[in-house]
Structure formats: C-alpha cells, structure tokens
Amino acid sequence: MIAMTEHQIRDATALQTALRKGGYLLLKHSERCGISRNAFAAYASFVAAHPGVPHGWIEVRESRPLSDQVTTVSGIPHSSP
C-alpha cells in the first residue's frame, strides 16, 4: 500500500470530521490508476511542503460509499480515465 496511511479516511465519521475543517485538502485516489498514482505523488509533495494544511485521502475502489458521499457533498464527481 502507499505511504501516509494515517491520513487515509476509512469511514463516514472521519470524512464528516475532515470536511468540517476549513481549507481541507481531500484526494480521491485509486492505486490501480497511473494518473491517480501521479496525482498522489503530487499530493504527498504538496502536504510535505505545507505541513499546516489539513488533508486526507480516500481509496476510491475500497471506499466507494465514501467517494460517493464526497461527490454528493461537493458536487464534484470522480472521473476515471
């Protein structure tokens, strides 16, 4: 699995808590997708350079209901290449 697992959001309670934080950076990630792996590397670099930014990520394939909840709340759907 990829690094930064302590920032992986795995349940609805954690997601709700995260989304209440102002300026929260959330990445919807799929380990099977090359584009997503590149995006995750950029995300990891960004949060390393900006340690004060609250952040987390969701593994889309293993947490589809959470991914769908983010879409509902944000209006931003997940798109697969």
Backbone as JSON Lines, residues from 0, in Angstrom:
{"i":0,"aa":"M","n":[0.84,-1.19,0.0],"ca":[0.0,0.0,0.0],"c":[0.88,1.24,0.0]}
{"i":1,"aa":"I","n":[0.31,2.37,-0.3],"ca":[1.06,3.61,-0.38],"c":[1.3,4.2,1.0]}
{"i":2,"aa":"A","n":[2.22,5.13,1.04],"ca":[2.57,5.79,2.3],"c":[1.43,6.68,2.78]}
{"i":3,"aa":"M","n":[1.59,7.22,3.96],"ca":[0.65,8.17,4.56],"c":[-0.69,7.54,4.92]}
{"i":4,"aa":"T","n":[-0.67,6.3,5.31],"ca":[-1.93,5.63,5.65],"c":[-2.62,6.27,6.84]}
{"i":5,"aa":"E","n":[-1.87,6.99,7.69],"ca":[-2.51,7.65,8.83],"c":[-3.45,8.76,8.39]}
{"i":6,"aa":"H","n":[-3.34,9.2,7.15],"ca":[-4.23,10.24,6.63],"c":[-5.34,9.67,5.74]}
{"i":7,"aa":"Q","n":[-5.41,8.34,5.65],"ca":[-6.46,7.73,4.85],"c":[-7.78,7.79,5.62]}
{"i":8,"aa":"I","n":[-8.81,8.26,4.96],"ca":[-10.16,8.33,5.54],"c":[-10.86,7.03,5.2]}
{"i":9,"aa":"R","n":[-11.31,6.34,6.24],"ca":[-11.88,5.0,6.05],"c":[-13.34,4.86,6.46]}
{"i":10,"aa":"D","n":[-13.9,5.9,7.06],"ca":[-15.3,5.78,7.48],"c":[-16.0,7.13,7.42]}
{"i":11,"aa":"A","n":[-17.33,7.09,7.47],"ca":[-18.13,8.3,7.31],"c":[-17.89,9.31,8.42]}
{"i":12,"aa":"T","n":[-17.65,8.86,9.63],"ca":[-17.39,9.78,10.74],"c":[-16.1,10.57,10.49]}
{"i":13,"aa":"A","n":[-15.06,9.88,10.08],"ca":[-13.79,10.55,9.78],"c":[-13.97,11.53,8.62]}
{"i":14,"aa":"L","n":[-14.76,11.16,7.63],"ca":[-15.0,12.05,6.49],"c":[-15.73,13.31,6.95]}
{"i":15,"aa":"Q","n":[-16.77,13.15,7.74],"ca":[-17.54,14.3,8.22],"c":[-16.67,15.22,9.06]}
{"i":16,"aa":"T","n":[-15.83,14.65,9.91],"ca":[-14.91,15.45,10.73],"c":[-13.95,16.22,9.84]}
{"i":17,"aa":"A","n":[-13.41,15.56,8.84],"ca":[-12.46,16.19,7.93],"c":[-13.1,17.34,7.16]}
{"i":18,"aa":"L","n":[-14.3,17.12,6.65],"ca":[-14.94,18.12,5.81],"c":[-15.37,19.35,6.6]}
{"i":19,"aa":"R","n":[-15.45,19.25,7.92],"ca":[-15.77,20.41,8.76],"c":[-14.58,21.35,8.92]}
{"i":20,"aa":"K","n":[-13.39,20.87,8.62],"ca":[-12.19,21.68,8.75],"c":[-12.09,22.62,7.55]}
{"i":21,"aa":"G","n":[-11.83,23.87,7.83],"ca":[-11.67,24.85,6.75],"c":[-10.4,24.57,5.96]}
{"i":22,"aa":"G","n":[-10.48,24.7,4.65],"ca":[-9.32,24.54,3.8],"c":[-8.79,23.13,3.73]}
{"i":23,"aa":"Y","n":[-9.66,22.15,3.91],"ca":[-9.25,20.74,3.91],"c":[-8.97,20.28,2.48]}
{"i":24,"aa":"L","n":[-7.81,19.64,2.31],"ca":[-7.42,19.08,1.01],"c":[-7.75,17.59,1.02]}
{"i":25,"aa":"L","n":[-8.64,17.19,0.13],"ca":[-9.06,15.79,0.06],"c":[-8.77,15.23,-1.33]}
{"i":26,"aa":"L","n":[-8.1,14.1,-1.36],"ca":[-7.78,13.43,-2.62],"c":[-8.56,12.12,-2.69]}
{"i":27,"aa":"K","n":[-9.23,11.92,-3.8],"ca":[-9.85,10.62,-4.09],"c":[-8.86,9.87,-4.95]}
{"i":28,"aa":"H","n":[-8.4,8.72,-4.46],"ca":[-7.26,8.02,-5.05],"c":[-7.61,6.58,-5.42]}
{"i":29,"aa":"S","n":[-7.02,6.11,-6.52],"ca":[-7.11,4.71,-6.91],"c":[-5.71,4.21,-7.22]}
{"i":30,"aa":"E","n":[-5.26,3.23,-6.47],"ca":[-3.92,2.66,-6.65],"c":[-3.76,2.02,-8.03]}
{"i":31,"aa":"R","n":[-4.86,1.62,-8.65],"ca":[-4.8,0.95,-9.95],"c":[-4.65,1.9,-11.13]}
{"i":32,"aa":"C","n":[-4.78,3.18,-10.87],"ca":[-4.78,4.17,-11.95],"c":[-3.45,4.93,-11.96]}
{"i":33,"aa":"G","n":[-2.77,4.91,-13.09],"ca":[-1.5,5.61,-13.21],"c":[-1.63,7.11,-13.0]}
{"i":34,"aa":"I","n":[-2.69,7.7,-13.52],"ca":[-2.91,9.13,-13.34],"c":[-3.1,9.43,-11.86]}
{"i":35,"aa":"S","n":[-3.86,8.59,-11.18],"ca":[-4.09,8.79,-9.75],"c":[-2.81,8.61,-8.95]}
{"i":36,"aa":"R","n":[-1.97,7.65,-9.34],"ca":[-0.68,7.48,-8.65],"c":[0.18,8.74,-8.79]}
{"i":37,"aa":"N","n":[0.18,9.34,-9.98],"ca":[0.91,10.59,-10.18],"c":[0.31,11.72,-9.36]}
{"i":38,"aa":"A","n":[-1.01,11.77,-9.31],"ca":[-1.68,12.8,-8.51],"c":[-1.36,12.61,-7.03]}
{"i":39,"aa":"F","n":[-1.29,11.34,-6.59],"ca":[-0.97,11.09,-5.18],"c":[0.44,11.56,-4.86]}
{"i":40,"aa":"A","n":[1.37,11.35,-5.78],"ca":[2.74,11.82,-5.57],"c":[2.77,13.35,-5.45]}
{"i":41,"aa":"A","n":[2.0,14.03,-6.28],"ca":[1.92,15.5,-6.2],"c":[1.28,15.93,-4.89]}
{"i":42,"aa":"Y","n":[0.23,15.23,-4.48],"ca":[-0.43,15.49,-3.19],"c":[0.56,15.32,-2.04]}
{"i":43,"aa":"A","n":[1.31,14.23,-2.05],"ca":[2.28,13.97,-0.98],"c":[3.35,15.05,-0.94]}
{"i":44,"aa":"S","n":[3.82,15.48,-2.09],"ca":[4.8,16.56,-2.14],"c":[4.22,17.86,-1.6]}
{"i":45,"aa":"F","n":[2.99,18.15,-1.99],"ca":[2.34,19.38,-1.53],"c":[2.2,19.4,-0.02]}
{"i":46,"aa":"V","n":[1.66,18.32,0.55],"ca":[1.44,18.33,2.0],"c":[2.76,18.3,2.77]}
{"i":47,"aa":"A","n":[3.79,17.72,2.2],"ca":[5.11,17.76,2.85],"c":[5.64,19.19,2.89]}
{"i":48,"aa":"A","n":[5.38,19.95,1.84],"ca":[5.84,21.34,1.77],"c":[4.94,22.31,2.53]}
{"i":49,"aa":"H","n":[3.73,21.86,2.86],"ca":[2.74,22.71,3.55],"c":[2.17,21.94,4.75]}
{"i":50,"aa":"P","n":[2.97,21.74,5.79],"ca":[2.54,20.89,6.91],"c":[1.33,21.4,7.67]}
{"i":51,"aa":"G","n":[0.97,22.66,7.52],"ca":[-0.18,23.19,8.24],"c":[-1.51,22.95,7.55]}
{"i":52,"aa":"V","n":[-1.49,22.42,6.34],"ca":[-2.72,22.2,5.58],"c":[-3.37,20.89,6.04]}
{"i":53,"aa":"P","n":[-4.61,20.95,6.54],"ca":[-5.29,19.71,6.9],"c":[-5.6,18.92,5.63]}
{"i":54,"aa":"H","n":[-5.36,17.62,5.68],"ca":[-5.51,16.83,4.46],"c":[-5.8,15.37,4.77]}
{"i":55,"aa":"G","n":[-6.29,14.69,3.74],"ca":[-6.53,13.26,3.81],"c":[-6.89,12.73,2.44]}
{"i":56,"aa":"W","n":[-7.04,11.42,2.36],"ca":[-7.35,10.82,1.07],"c":[-8.26,9.61,1.27]}
{"i":57,"aa":"I","n":[-8.97,9.31,0.22],"ca":[-9.89,8.17,0.19],"c":[-9.45,7.25,-0.94]}
{"i":58,"aa":"E","n":[-9.36,5.96,-0.65],"ca":[-9.11,4.95,-1.68],"c":[-10.47,4.65,-2.32]}
{"i":59,"aa":"V","n":[-10.64,5.13,-3.53],"ca":[-11.94,5.08,-4.22],"c":[-12.47,3.66,-4.36]}
{"i":60,"aa":"R","n":[-11.64,2.73,-4.78],"ca":[-12.11,1.37,-5.06],"c":[-12.52,0.62,-3.8]}
{"i":61,"aa":"E","n":[-11.85,0.87,-2.67],"ca":[-12.21,0.15,-1.45],"c":[-13.23,0.91,-0.61]}
{"i":62,"aa":"S","n":[-13.45,2.18,-0.92],"ca":[-14.37,3.01,-0.13],"c":[-15.34,3.75,-1.03]}
{"i":63,"aa":"R","n":[-15.97,3.03,-1.92],"ca":[-16.9,3.63,-2.88],"c":[-18.0,4.47,-2.2]}
{"i":64,"aa":"P","n":[-18.61,4.0,-1.09],"ca":[-19.64,4.84,-0.45],"c":[-19.09,6.19,0.02]}
{"i":65,"aa":"L","n":[-17.87,6.21,0.53],"ca":[-17.28,7.49,0.95],"c":[-17.01,8.37,-0.25]}
{"i":66,"aa":"S","n":[-16.51,7.79,-1.32],"ca":[-16.27,8.54,-2.54],"c":[-17.58,9.14,-3.06]}
{"i":67,"aa":"D","n":[-18.63,8.36,-3.03],"ca":[-19.95,8.85,-3.47],"c":[-20.45,9.97,-2.56]}
{"i":68,"aa":"Q","n":[-20.17,9.86,-1.26],"ca":[-20.59,10.89,-0.31],"c":[-19.87,12.21,-0.61]}
{"i":69,"aa":"V","n":[-18.59,12.14,-0.94],"ca":[-17.85,13.35,-1.31],"c":[-18.46,13.98,-2.55]}
{"i":70,"aa":"T","n":[-18.83,13.17,-3.52],"ca":[-19.48,13.68,-4.73],"c":[-20.78,14.4,-4.37]}
{"i":71,"aa":"T","n":[-21.57,13.81,-3.49],"ca":[-22.84,14.42,-3.08],"c":[-22.62,15.75,-2.39]}
{"i":72,"aa":"V","n":[-21.66,15.79,-1.48],"ca":[-21.4,17.0,-0.69],"c":[-20.76,18.1,-1.54]}
{"i":73,"aa":"S","n":[-19.81,17.72,-2.37],"ca":[-19.02,18.71,-3.11],"c":[-19.58,19.03,-4.49]}
{"i":74,"aa":"G","n":[-20.33,18.09,-5.05],"ca":[-20.81,18.25,-6.42],"c":[-19.75,17.91,-7.46]}
{"i":75,"aa":"I","n":[-18.6,17.38,-6.99],"ca":[-17.51,17.03,-7.9],"c":[-17.44,15.52,-8.03]}
{"i":76,"aa":"P","n":[-17.8,14.97,-9.18],"ca":[-17.78,13.53,-9.35],"c":[-16.37,12.99,-9.58]}
{"i":77,"aa":"H","n":[-16.17,11.73,-9.28],"ca":[-14.92,11.05,-9.61],"c":[-14.98,10.69,-11.09]}
{"i":78,"aa":"S","n":[-13.89,10.9,-11.79],"ca":[-13.82,10.55,-13.22],"c":[-12.67,9.59,-13.43]}
{"i":79,"aa":"S","n":[-12.97,8.51,-14.1],"ca":[-11.92,7.56,-14.46],"c":[-11.47,7.85,-15.88]}
{"i":80,"aa":"P","n":[-10.15,7.71,-16.12],"ca":[-9.68,7.97,-17.49],"c":[-10.17,6.93,-18.47]}
